[in-house]
Amino acid sequence: MQKNVPTVSQVMEQIKNNLENQFRGVSVVGEITNLSSSGAGHYYFTLSDSSSALNCCLFKMDALRNPLIKNLKDGDKIIASGGLGVYSKRGSFQLIVKRITPAGTGDLKLQLERLKKRLASEGLFDMEIKQPIPKFPKKVGLITAEGSAAYHDFLNVTKRRSSWMDILLSPAMVQGDKAPESIRNALTRLIAFNQKSNIKLDVIVITRGGGSLEDLWAFNDEALAWEIYNCPIPIISAVGHEVDYSISDYVADKRCETPTAAAETITEGQVQLLSHLKSLKRSVRDFGANILYQRQSQLEQTSPVHMLRKIEGRFYQYQQRLSNCRLQGRLPEFTGLHEKTMRLEDCLNQLKRYPERIESMNTKLNNQFGLLRLMNPENILGRGYTYVKSENGQLVGSADTFDQLPEESKLNIYFSDGQKTVVKRSS
């Protein structure tokens, strides 16, 4: 081993000291891509131009002093000020941002907006010219990077949801300077195959996963837009994620958010059809079971054993009714004689009790008559008593009542053997 050869750590320490000291305070203008934030409140993004990129970090305390970061998105152009920081363990460096100021719209985003407006004015985005997507496609052309995550996602969904569907892959580069030409060539191959082969393609899917504006730039190619516009086969564009839009999305006959969404779209008809068939299968099975039950019931109703039991039941029923119709020994029941006999016996018993009741009532009457006789005033007069009444029949039973009578009033005096009339005069 040679002596005085520095270690990796020593070299990185020298680089760290030189870079951090030399680039302690710098300002960089560039376009934001790959913007993300952590749960701790830090922000990470890349500043790039047409040929270079610089990783940047805005820590939480600096982010609080730069609220503009919350409104930024990929494609925005800013001026970031701060110092370079070296991370020795990874051998990488990044700009530790302290201040952010806007620098206008990013060049790529500006180019995209201009191209979008121009193509829209030329009619490439018109809804009237878009071809309908077949509900039950059998042959599907697929343009994407072979072996990519988008490729596997698309195939997994179609295999799981489709009972019949052939996928014809036309591989293409989906990122980089050569990607636009590669995608156009892949589309040309599928069109040529469709024209020469007896097997016709029902739909073409152009897809890739998400990424930054630079990653998806191949799908903003103007020549590719015209190729999609002139394609005789319906095209689905599924580029990026839900928030990513490219020119191919606007020109295609249908736009899907993700490769998985594209696969679900072209298999939705089959899923609905299979679901309907399963429902019909259940209905037919239930209907058949119901018919079988009804026929079994009818067969049981017409079987000799059942008929014999039914005849036997009717026989016992009529036998019981016939037994109820017998008249022997039931004459009183039918004529009501029994009830009338019972009523006569009750009346006879009541008549037998009448002499006792009459005698009891005579005794009570004699007792009452004796009481009345005792209370008769005539009996009192027989013992020498009299009573006096005024001429209007008022009983004069006291001296006070006598004094209240007017002079010359006539009074009737009652004796045991008659009455006499006298006149009241003052003495």
Helices and strands as residue ranges (DSSP letters): H 8-22, E 26-37, E 43-48, E 53-58, H 60-64, G 67-71, E 76-87, E 92-105, H 107-121, G 127-129, E 139-143, H 149-161, E 166-169, H 179-196, E 203-208, G 217-220, H 222-230, E 235-239, H 247-251, E 254-255, H 259-302, H 304-324, H 331-335, H 337-352, H 354-375, H 377-381, E 387-390, E 395-396, H 399-404, E 410-415, E 418-423
